[in-house]
Amino acid sequence: MKNNPQPRVGEFGCGNGIKTSILHASRGYASLPAMAQRTAPKNARKPSARTSQKSSHLENSQSPVLAKNAKNGAPTVSGKQFLSDKVGHFTESVIREMTRQAMLHGAVNLAQGFPDFPAPAEIKQAAQQAVAADLNQYAITWGAKSLRNAIARQTGVWQGITVDPEKEITVCCGSTEAMISTLLAVCNTGDEVVIFEPFYENYGPDSVLSGAKPKFVKLRPPTTTGGEWTFDEKELRRAFDNRTKAIIVNTPNNPTGKVLTRAELELIRDLCVEFDVLAITDEIYEHILYEGTEHVSMVSLDGMRERTVTINGMSKTYSVTGWRVGWAVAPETITNAIRKVHDFLTVGAPAPLQEAGATALSLPASYYEKLAEGYRVRRDHLMPALSAAGFKCFRPRGAYYVMTDISAFGFEDDVSFAKYLVQEIGVASVPGSSFYRDPRDGARQVRFAFCKKPETLDEAARRLARLAR
Ligand SMILES: Cc1ncc(COP(=O)(O)O)c(C=O)c1O
């Protein structure tokens, strides 16, 4: 029999043993006995024996998403292992699992970041027309010309950058595919990729799949009401060395709502130039900004044009997360490599929806103003309800999530709290630990998404009020 696969990514959690998703129905979450006896969660200093039972990932001190030393199921009779070592190093998405849990328990889904309101009529019409006009076959592998032209035009408008739609743009199946295609295109095994944490869940597994070793740099929560998430300049510098291939920069940020300032981006830029490192930026919340906060695109900074891959997509800006259209904008040589990976991964993104993408990118400036204002109203709808229920909220400057501190509730950790919330209160959130390498760092946090209709937020508020009783 083969030995367990050895860890390929030394930076991950410190436990051993089999990693299972904390939320898998078969191991832990739905199979846990109902938690109905917990009638007084508030100030519950001593969790019951049931809730103090550690979930598997916490026992192992492993991130819910990233795992180390994982076994990949039983070997065959001959001792051959059918599954790849790589898949043993991460689980399915906790965020997506929370949506399934919300459905299972009839909970209001404030977990996964998708709107529950309609997409703009113009772009739905454009998609319908494209199907009716029989644009039903493969588009050009790296993207329909109309969409690439629109992306190039808007990159000029929004970032002030001239890009060649023929040579510098790859349209993918969502920004998710753009990110993994980029990492696969640029990383060799053992290359290091710097990632701020808390991080958008996908970046961990993306690094594993591309053979890269993630190096995490902490974003620290605000210490004052209305304060900012910050990182330590020295810690960031220590993460860079001659093995560093890239840094992933997500601004506006999921899950924190942080919008990196020009000064912070310039600091990152200086390190990228000094250590000859690529910046891979995820700017999918670019248009969702509050209180006049400015979005600065890394590619627009001096010295970054030739070392930045800018990733974006339709999902969040046009409320079409299910369409799966995103893109990567990068210098020609990097684009060529991304296009090769993308071609053999997916061939192309949905053709009629790319046509609708060209229409979407032609919407007037007022569309984006209304989008941001709509999300500000939703944020200001949910946050008071969370505060009244006992959460400490970290006010987002952008994107459509609010990270909260759950210390006041006295639960043992974020996972037991999120379970209680979805099963007993009827609201789905995302346990904070799924955004960290070490789950202990997120054990006092849960994330809520507010990209929902007012009536959805009202219903969530009504249910959350039970926590305060
Ligand atoms: C930071 C970030 N990047 C990427 C995505 C996924 O984007 P797409 O739907 O374009 O794949 C999400 C979705 O929540 C996200 O929050």
PDBQT file of the ligand as one rigid body, heavy atoms in Angstrom, charges set to zero:
ROOT
HETATM    1  C1  LIG A 501     -13.373  37.755  -4.715  1.00  0.00    +0.000 C 
HETATM    2  C2  LIG A 501     -14.145  36.888  -5.640  1.00  0.00    +0.000 A 
HETATM    3  N1  LIG A 501     -13.580  36.488  -6.781  1.00  0.00    +0.000 NA
HETATM    4  C3  LIG A 501     -14.238  35.682  -7.634  1.00  0.00    +0.000 A 
HETATM    5  C4  LIG A 501     -15.519  35.245  -7.376  1.00  0.00    +0.000 A 
HETATM    6  C5  LIG A 501     -16.211  34.340  -8.354  1.00  0.00    +0.000 C 
HETATM    7  O1  LIG A 501     -16.458  35.062  -9.527  1.00  0.00    +0.000 OA
HETATM    8  P1  LIG A 501     -17.066  34.406 -10.852  1.00  0.00    +0.000 P 
HETATM    9  O2  LIG A 501     -18.514  34.224 -10.637  1.00  0.00    +0.000 OA
HETATM   10  O3  LIG A 501     -16.770  35.430 -11.913  1.00  0.00    +0.000 OA
HETATM   11  O4  LIG A 501     -16.348  33.146 -11.090  1.00  0.00    +0.000 OA
HETATM   12  C6  LIG A 501     -16.144  35.629  -6.187  1.00  0.00    +0.000 A 
HETATM   13  C7  LIG A 501     -17.491  35.134  -5.854  1.00  0.00    +0.000 C 
HETATM   14  O5  LIG A 501     -17.993  35.258  -4.780  1.00  0.00    +0.000 OA
HETATM   15  C8  LIG A 501     -15.431  36.486  -5.312  1.00  0.00    +0.000 A 
HETATM   16  O6  LIG A 501     -15.986  36.888  -4.166  1.00  0.00    +0.000 OA
ENDROOT
TORSDOF 0
